[in-house]
Amino acid sequence: MSTQAPVVHADGGGGKGKTPTVQEGRESAWKAIEEFAKQGKGKASDLPKLVQRLNHSEGVKKLMPEIAKRAPGDIVIELADAVNLELVEGVRLAVNARPPATRAVLQRYLHPRGNNEVKDLGDDADLVKKLRAVMPGPMGVALPQLASLPSMIHDNLPLMTWYVETTAPMIAAVQYAGAAQSKSKPLAATLDTLDAWGWVDHVQIAASDVFGRNLTELANNTKNEAAKTKLATLAAKYTMDAVKRNDELRAAHQELPKQIEKKDDAALLDAAARTLSQENNVDDKKLLSRLRGESAEMVFQYVIAARHDIETVAEAFANAKGDSAPYLREYLRREESSGTVKALTNDAARKHIRKVLGRSTSLLELLEGLTIDTVHAKIAADEALRRWIYEDPDERATLWLAAAEAQGAKRNCRLVASEHGNGWVKRLTGSADTGHLRRFVLNSNDAGATKFIKDNLLRDAPHSVDAAESEVVAIDGATYGAGTKARLSIETAGSSADADTVLARISDLSPKERAEVVADPSAMKRMLDDVYGPSLVRAMYLLTPTLTQLLAMPFTGPQPGLLSYVASRPDREEVAAAQSPRLVKAARALFGFNSPVDVFPSLKQPANLAAALVNNDALLEWLLEETEPSYALSLLSRDPVRPIATGLMENRATVYSNLPAYDLLLPEGQKGYDALHKGIKDDDSREQSTAYKDGEPDLDIDLATNKRAENLDDATDMKDLAKAVLELQPTNDKAGMLALVRRAPAAQQIKLLDGKHREATNALRSVTKLMPHQIFDGLPIAQLFALDGAARWMLTWETPTVLLSLLAQDRTAVKPLGKRLDAEADQITWIESLPRGAGLMANERQVLDDLCQAVSTAPVLRALFRARFDVEVKGFDYAETKKLWRIVQRLPPSQLNQNVVAKMVETDIGKPLGQWGKPDIEIDDSSERFEKDDSGYDEGQQLTRDQVKKQYGLNDAELATASKKDGWLVEKAGKYSVKPVPIKQFESTVLHEIGHSVDTLLGDQTELIYGLAGWKTYGVDQFESWAGDMQGLDKISAADKPKVVEVWKHSIRGNTSVKNLADVDHPALDAKYQGNPLVDTARAGKRFYYGEADKKVHAGRVCMTRDSMLYSLNEQGYNAAPSQYSLYAPAEYFAECYVEYYRQYDGTPKTEGDKGGRLAPWIKEWFAKYVDKIRLSPARVRKTDDGES
């Protein structure tokens, strides 16, 4: 897709093949620049040449503020120009330097800039103030780009103040009137603010077309009543009716010659205005006589209103009273450049103009803002104008004369040398136009001058690319999972492995590999030595052992944190574990003082408990010892548990062991015991049971057990559950506390957890050592997250892994959690504690995707994004982050969560919409740039019937279907092309930059690009090899070949066509070589630029240029290119294929078949095999403690 988002190469795009000598020179230059900036070492005057030795400017840009503290302003400006510093910053640094930049240097710097750049200076009032100090006088002279008062500055007070305070009133009047044509309310508002309506009193030609109805627009928009009245009065002089205006025009043509004979200035100007700037019959000599000695302002008004040739106007200004220069300059600015130059060839006119403007006014300055290149030939052909150019102290003017145009450049270079010499060349600086410099080098026969330019100004660094960069490098097997078990084994082999790293290595394993690790006792023992606490919980959730496997593991002590993991397993596993006395013993050891029904919650179901109790005395004893007696009896007395439990109780030495006195049992306990008593068949046991029920005094009942029962009974009598919990807390009776809470009505439980009873919930937590979801098993998870006390309890104390598991089981709980995360900023800490990216399981990713929809604040959403993808998001607002999430969540997880991308940043990045900065993806912050859809398949490759069938694997019937009106191919005159594919620009840009990161993950030199598509990369100094790919030099004569190579290298380095550099008789444009790809392209004014249409296949390859890079790819690769932008560079080809591969895929199984889009089958197959199956980043999984791979 044409995202205009170039990959950012760490070496500045230059490849690896720089010679050591050049590299060392660059390093020494950089060191000298850095030492000057930071320590003041060296000479400021050396800096421009040092910068020219570098192959990139980003580092110097960052040092410019420090340099500007030590270097004079003129040097600062030269450096700002050389490193392409943003205009405003360059000017700011230069005017604040000591000494500040001079006017001449600033004007040279500003000269080539457009008004869109220059107007930004006005955003800083202090900068404008300092600029005015350095460049005193009219703003239109200092900043000629703004002399016409474009609407973009109408509301810019600093610039408008400068203009108002320094511009002659009548000149300003003409500009205000012209600006009013666009009905500019901001202009009127600014003039109101500045109280700048004094110019109205100067206007005497209100009846002219220059003013006319425009004054009415100003009158309508001003709030200054005095100005409104004056403007309306003036506007009334202009006749709106076209018929009457024509009558007035005829009368004016008769009246004007008469007024020339009179001395009534007002009448003269009014008659001139009514001629509406049309041809008139005034005698020039009489006019000059009439205007002689008049004020320059009066002359200006007349010549603006009535049409006369420039020669006459120039003489009139020469004879006027006062300073005519600004008026003549404004008059000429309004004229056509061709007319002005024609007049300047007239000796008398030129004499008058130079007299008025001063001989120091340069010719090019005079023509500032005009299309001067269109009149270059006329100026070059006129000796007097050439002499005027030679007088210009700015040597760039002479360079312009010699080499501004390719046609005639050879003659002009030699003419300048013969008339003026070439000594001026050595006074040129780095601000000279590189196109002019290259044209001079190619067309001048002065070896010394051309060598100086090449060595000191162009300084074209050697540029080659190592051929190895165009070779296929096999993808590291770790990418697809090779070595995962070995890396875990290595990590856990030592005595002090990092728990987080161990978890990362477990996360890298496939489900099959995880099962193998669990089945390997030695592997598990090593791992259990390294993980503990929350890390151990995480490890179990990742490894998913069965409960039988879990209870067989060699844990070093109790692990109550694993209770939730046990509860997450299927009921059948819980029952199977509880049925085994051996595993019951292991479970008791593992979970300490917890009831078996809290360890195996499924045992609360009668059928499960019955199945587990068969012949299982160990389980019964555990139940009676660690469960509140009344609750235990109620569980045992239910069918089908009761007969099994009765049988086991008969086998006990004492039936009522672990029970309090019968009368201290809670009602449900007594009821349960009664049911069990009825089933006892053994006489001795029945006798014991009867004595227990009767409360005989000599029974062996534990006093502490009775005391606990009494305390619980007292607590259950309290109506307020929170108070009851606090009442029972001192006993530290876990089983009793659980019974108290669980037997309470749901309303009381909800009230306890509403967030207003924090002391009670803290007491409950400290006694039970359990979590709300384990205690309040009757309340849904969603309800617990909706209750402030419960949610705070879980978020503060529960292991994040467990909460993610609970949320995955009940996705309705996500909504209340989302509200809580939005409401409490400190909960971002909880998000930051979550597993991240590659460490997440599929169900956890789904939970985070759900949370994305449930939250409504940007900081929370960005924190969740970091957890979900392990990528930091900066600069994006809420809506943009959500849009970003939707785009990336559909991708296979490993495409983004492998730490290849560190951040996704929204910022001002200039021209690109996005860029891959290794390790950050940057997206431009201008939302307007993303409003228009992007388009794939916009290159429009034209394929024959046989080519398209082969490329896309189509038979005749399939081709016919694909070529129908609603198909995906377009057929025209027997040639086929893929229909352009629309895609949202933001989505396209994001996918494109992720594509770059995936390419990096795969090693940046994949078979797809350098094998199947056959890309080759060259530097400009490898032009001959690149041209050889298309046999471009094969038939060029030996004498012409060096010249052809030279001009093409200049064309490539200068980003311009050969036709724009070489004169018409150059061999590279010679018709005798017609049919040669280099010559044909040069003659067509093209340069093999990747963005040019109608690319040609030569010798089975398509060759392209971009900046100073040269590329070629095979015909198959070109024909399958998914967009024109994919031809920008090999990395862009990969990224654009990536966009198209996932364009229609939304992450669901139903769109699995849409992967690949309209990519050629051979690209689809490669992506399906090597991209869609990515599991890991080799760089991430091989990272050591010190960060090295």
Rosetta blueprint (number, residue, H / E / L):
1 M L
2 S L
3 T L
4 Q L
5 A L
6 P L
7 V L
8 V L
9 H L
10 A L
11 D L
12 G L
13 G L
14 G L
15 G L
16 K L
17 G L
18 K L
19 T L
20 P H
21 T H
22 V H
23 Q H
24 E H
25 G H
26 R H
27 E H
28 S H
29 A H
30 W H
31 K H
32 A H
33 I H
34 E H
35 E H
36 F H
37 A H
38 K H
39 Q H
40 G L
41 K L
42 G L
43 K L
44 A H
45 S H
46 D H
47 L H
48 P H
49 K H
50 L H
51 V H
52 Q H
53 R L
54 L L
55 N L
56 H L
57 S L
58 E H
59 G H
60 V H
61 K H
62 K H
63 L H
64 M H
65 P H
66 E H
67 I H
68 A H
69 K L
70 R L
71 A L
72 P L
73 G H
74 D H
75 I H
76 V H
77 I H
78 E H
79 L H
80 A H
81 D H
82 A H
83 V L
84 N L
85 L L
86 E L
87 L H
88 V H
89 E H
90 G H
91 V H
92 R H
93 L H
94 A H
95 V H
96 N H
97 A L
98 R L
99 P L
100 P L
101 A L
102 T L
103 R H
104 A H
105 V H
106 L H
107 Q H
108 R H
109 Y H
110 L H
111 H L
112 P L
113 R L
114 G L
115 N H
116 N H
117 E H
118 V H
119 K H
120 D H
121 L H
122 G H
123 D H
124 D L
125 A H
126 D H
127 L H
128 V H
129 K H
130 K H
131 L H
132 R H
133 A H
134 V H
135 M L
136 P L
137 G L
138 P L
139 M H
140 G H
141 V H
142 A H
143 L L
144 P H
145 Q H
146 L H
147 A L
148 S L
149 L L
150 P L
151 S H
152 M H
153 I H
154 H L
155 D L
156 N L
157 L H
158 P H
159 L H
160 M H
161 T H
162 W H
163 Y H
164 V H
165 E H
166 T H
167 T L
168 A L
169 P H
170 M H
171 I H
172 A H
173 A H
174 V H
175 Q H
176 Y H
177 A H
178 G H
179 A H
180 A H
181 Q L
182 S L
183 K L
184 S L
185 K H
186 P H
187 L H
188 A H
189 A H
190 T H
191 L H
192 D H
193 T H
194 L H
195 D L
196 A L
197 W L
198 G H
199 W H
200 V H
201 D H
202 H H
203 V L
204 Q L
205 I L
206 A L
207 A L
208 S L
209 D L
210 V L
211 F L
212 G L
213 R L
214 N H
215 L H
216 T H
217 E H
218 L H
219 A H
220 N H
221 N H
222 T L
223 K L
224 N L
225 E H
226 A H
227 A H
228 K H
229 T H
230 K H
231 L H
232 A H
233 T H
234 L H
235 A H
236 A L
237 K L
238 Y L
239 T L
240 M L
241 D L
242 A H
243 V H
244 K H
245 R H
246 N H
247 D H
248 E H
249 L H
250 R H
251 A H
252 A H
253 H H
254 Q H
255 E H
256 L H
257 P H
258 K H
259 Q H
260 I H
261 E L
262 K L
263 K L
264 D L
265 D H
266 A H
267 A H
268 L H
269 L H
270 D H
271 A H
272 A H
273 A H
274 R H
275 T L
276 L L
277 S L
278 Q L
279 E L
280 N L
281 N L
282 V L
283 D L
284 D H
285 K H
286 K H
287 L H
288 L H
289 S H
290 R H
291 L H
292 R L
293 G L
294 E L
295 S E
296 A H
297 E H
298 M H
299 V H
300 F H
301 Q H
302 Y H
303 V H
304 I H
305 A H
306 A L
307 R L
308 H L
309 D L
310 I H
311 E H
312 T H
313 V H
314 A H
315 E H
316 A H
317 F H
318 A H
319 N L
320 A L
321 K E
322 G L
323 D L
324 S L
325 A H
326 P H
327 Y H
328 L H
329 R H
330 E H
331 Y H
332 L H
333 R H
334 R L
335 E L
336 E L
337 S H
338 S H
339 G H
340 T H
341 V H
342 K H
343 A H
344 L H
345 T L
346 N L
347 D H
348 A H
349 A H
350 R H
351 K H
352 H H
353 I H
354 R H
355 K H
356 V H
357 L H
358 G L
359 R L
360 S L
361 T L
362 S L
363 L H
364 L H
365 E H
366 L H
367 L L
368 E L
369 G L
370 L L
371 T L
372 I H
373 D H
374 T H
375 V H
376 H H
377 A H
378 K H
379 I H
380 A H
381 A L
382 D L
383 E H
384 A H
385 L H
386 R H
387 R H
388 W H
389 I H
390 Y H
391 E H
392 D L
393 P L
394 D L
395 E H
396 R H
397 A H
398 T H
399 L H
400 W H
401 L H
402 A H
403 A H
404 A L
405 E L
406 A L
407 Q L
408 G L
409 A H
410 K H
411 R H
412 N H
413 C H
414 R H
415 L H
416 V H
417 A H
418 S H
419 E H
420 H H
421 G L
422 N L
423 G H
424 W H
425 V H
426 K H
427 R H
428 L L
429 T L
430 G L
431 S L
432 A L
433 D L
434 T H
435 G H
436 H H
437 L H
438 R H
439 R H
440 F H
441 V H
442 L H
443 N H
444 S L
445 N L
446 D L
447 A H
448 G H
449 A H
450 T H
451 K H
452 F H
453 I H
454 K H
455 D H
456 N H
457 L H
458 L H
459 R L
460 D L
461 A L
462 P L
463 H L
464 S L
465 V L
466 D L
467 A H
468 A H
469 E H
470 S H
471 E L
472 V L
473 V L
474 A L
475 I L
476 D L
477 G H
478 A H
479 T H
480 Y H
481 G L
482 A L
483 G L
484 T H
485 K H
486 A H
487 R H
488 L H
489 S H
490 I H
491 E H
492 T H
493 A H
494 G L
495 S L
496 S L
497 A L
498 D L
499 A H
500 D H
501 T H
502 V H
503 L H
504 A H
505 R H
506 I H
507 S H
508 D H
509 L L
510 S L
511 P H
512 K H
513 E H
514 R H
515 A H
516 E H
517 V H
518 V H
519 A L
520 D L
521 P H
522 S H
523 A H
524 M H
525 K H
526 R H
527 M H
528 L H
529 D L
530 D L
531 V L
532 Y L
533 G L
534 P H
535 S H
536 L H
537 V H
538 R H
539 A H
540 M H
541 Y H
542 L H
543 L H
544 T L
545 P L
546 T L
547 L H
548 T H
549 Q H
550 L H
551 L H
552 A L
553 M L
554 P L
555 F L
556 T L
557 G L
558 P L
559 Q L
560 P H
561 G H
562 L H
563 L H
564 S H
565 Y H
566 V H
567 A H
568 S H
569 R L
570 P L
571 D H
572 R H
573 E H
574 E H
575 V H
576 A H
577 A H
578 A H
579 Q H
580 S L
581 P H
582 R H
583 L H
584 V H
585 K H
586 A H
587 A H
588 R H
589 A H
590 L H
591 F H
592 G L
593 F L
594 N L
595 S L
596 P H
597 V H
598 D H
599 V H
600 F L
601 P H
602 S H
603 L H
604 K H
605 Q L
606 P H
607 A H
608 N H
609 L H
610 A H
611 A H
612 A H
613 L H
614 V L
615 N L
616 N L
617 D H
618 A H
619 L H
620 L H
621 E H
622 W H
623 L H
624 L H
625 E H
626 E H
627 T L
628 E L
629 P H
630 S H
631 Y H
632 A H
633 L H
634 S H
635 L H
636 L H
637 S L
638 R L
639 D L
640 P L
641 V H
642 R H
643 P H
644 I H
645 A H
646 T H
647 G H
648 L H
649 M H
650 E H
651 N L
652 R L
653 A L
654 T L
655 V L
656 Y L
657 S L
658 N L
659 L L
660 P L
661 A L
662 Y H
663 D H
664 L H
665 L L
666 L L
667 P H
668 E H
669 G H
670 Q H
671 K H
672 G H
673 Y H
674 D H
675 A H
676 L H
677 H H
678 K H
679 G H
680 I L
681 K L
682 D L
683 D H
684 D H
685 S H
686 R H
687 E H
688 Q H
689 S H
690 T H
691 A H
692 Y H
693 K H
694 D H
695 G L
696 E L
697 P L
698 D L
699 L L
700 D L
701 I L
702 D L
703 L H
704 A H
705 T H
706 N H
707 K H
708 R H
709 A H
710 E H
711 N H
712 L H
713 D H
714 D H
715 A H
716 T H
717 D L
718 M L
719 K L
720 D L
721 L H
722 A H
723 K H
724 A H
725 V H
726 L H
727 E H
728 L H
729 Q H
730 P H
731 T H
732 N L
733 D L
734 K H
735 A H
736 G H
737 M H
738 L H
739 A H
740 L H
741 V H
742 R H
743 R L
744 A L
745 P L
746 A H
747 A H
748 Q H
749 Q H
750 I H
751 K H
752 L H
753 L L
754 D L
755 G L
756 K L
757 H L
758 R H
759 E H
760 A H
761 T H
762 N H
763 A H
764 L H
765 R H
766 S H
767 V H
768 T H
769 K L
770 L L
771 M L
772 P H
773 H H
774 Q H
775 I H
776 F L
777 D L
778 G L
779 L L
780 P L
781 I H
782 A H
783 Q H
784 L H
785 F H
786 A H
787 L L
788 D H
789 G H
790 A H
791 A H
792 R H
793 W H
794 M H
795 L H
796 T H
797 W H
798 E L
799 T L
800 P H
801 T H
802 V H
803 L H
804 L H
805 S H
806 L H
807 L H
808 A H
809 Q H
810 D L
811 R H
812 T H
813 A H
814 V H
815 K H
816 P H
817 L H
818 G H
819 K H
820 R H
821 L H
822 D H
823 A H
824 E L
825 A H
826 D H
827 Q H
828 I H
829 T H
830 W H
831 I H
832 E H
833 S L
834 L L
835 P L
836 R L
837 G H
838 A H
839 G H
840 L L
841 M L
842 A H
843 N H
844 E H
845 R H
846 Q H
847 V H
848 L H
849 D H
850 D H
851 L H
852 C H
853 Q H
854 A H
855 V L
856 S L
857 T L
858 A H
859 P H
860 V H
861 L H
862 R H
863 A H
864 L H
865 F H
866 R H
867 A H
868 R H
869 F H
870 D L
871 V L
872 E E
873 V E
874 K E
875 G L
876 F L
877 D L
878 Y H
879 A H
880 E H
881 T H
882 K H
883 K H
884 L H
885 W H
886 R H
887 I H
888 V H
889 Q H
890 R L
891 L L
892 P L
893 P H
894 S H
895 Q H
896 L L
897 N L
898 Q L
899 N L
900 V L
901 V L
902 A L
903 K E
904 M E
905 V E
906 E E
907 T E
908 D L
909 I L
910 G L
911 K L
912 P L
913 L L
914 G E
915 Q E
916 W E
917 G L
918 K L
919 P L
920 D E
921 I E
922 E E
923 I E
924 D E
925 D L
926 S L
927 S H
928 E H
929 R H
930 F H
931 E L
932 K L
933 D L
934 D E
935 S E
936 G E
937 Y L
938 D L
939 E L
940 G L
941 Q L
942 Q L
943 L E
944 T L
945 R H
946 D H
947 Q H
948 V H
949 K H
950 K H
951 Q H
952 Y H
953 G L
954 L L
955 N L
956 D H
957 A H
958 E H
959 L H
960 A H
961 T H
962 A H
963 S L
964 K L
965 K L
966 D L
967 G L
968 W L
969 L E
970 V E
971 E E
972 K E
973 A L
974 G L
975 K E
976 Y E
977 S E
978 V E
979 K L
980 P L
981 V E
982 P E
983 I E
984 K L
985 Q H
986 F H
987 E H
988 S H
989 T H
990 V H
991 L H
992 H H
993 E H
994 I H
995 G H
996 H H
997 S H
998 V H
999 D H
1000 T H
1001 L H
1002 L L
1003 G L
1004 D L
1005 Q L
1006 T L
1007 E H
1008 L H
1009 I H
1010 Y H
1011 G H
1012 L H
1013 A L
1014 G L
1015 W L
1016 K E
1017 T E
1018 Y E
1019 G E
1020 V H
1021 D H
1022 Q H
1023 F H
1024 E H
1025 S H
1026 W H
1027 A H
1028 G H
1029 D L
1030 M L
1031 Q L
1032 G L
1033 L L
1034 D L
1035 K L
1036 I L
1037 S L
1038 A L
1039 A L
1040 D L
1041 K H
1042 P H
1043 K H
1044 V H
1045 V H
1046 E H
1047 V H
1048 W H
1049 K H
1050 H H
1051 S H
1052 I H
1053 R H
1054 G H
1055 N L
1056 T L
1057 S L
1058 V H
1059 K H
1060 N H
1061 L L
1062 A L
1063 D L
1064 V L
1065 D L
1066 H L
1067 P H
1068 A H
1069 L H
1070 D L
1071 A H
1072 K H
1073 Y H
1074 Q L
1075 G L
1076 N L
1077 P H
1078 L H
1079 V H
1080 D H
1081 T H
1082 A H
1083 R H
1084 A L
1085 G L
1086 K L
1087 R L
1088 F L
1089 Y E
1090 Y L
1091 G L
1092 E L
1093 A L
1094 D L
1095 K L
1096 K L
1097 V L
1098 H E
1099 A L
1100 G L
1101 R E
1102 V E
1103 C E
1104 M E
1105 T E
1106 R E
1107 D L
1108 S L
1109 M E
1110 L E
1111 Y E
1112 S E
1113 L E
1114 N E
1115 E H
1116 Q H
1117 G H
1118 Y H
1119 N H
1120 A L
1121 A L
1122 P L
1123 S L
1124 Q L
1125 Y H
1126 S H
1127 L H
1128 Y L
1129 A L
1130 P H
1131 A H
1132 E H
1133 Y H
1134 F H
1135 A H
1136 E H
1137 C H
1138 Y H
1139 V H
1140 E H
1141 Y H
1142 Y H
1143 R L
1144 Q L
1145 Y L
1146 D L
1147 G L
1148 T L
1149 P H
1150 K H
1151 T H
1152 E H
1153 G H
1154 D H
1155 K L
1156 G L
1157 G L
1158 R L
1159 L L
1160 A L
1161 P H
1162 W H
1163 I H
1164 K H
1165 E H
1166 W H
1167 F H
1168 A H
1169 K H
1170 Y H
1171 V L
1172 D L
1173 K L
1174 I L
1175 R L
1176 L L
1177 S L
1178 P H
1179 A H
1180 R H
1181 V H
1182 R L
1183 K L
1184 T L
1185 D L
1186 D L
1187 G L
1188 E L
1189 S L
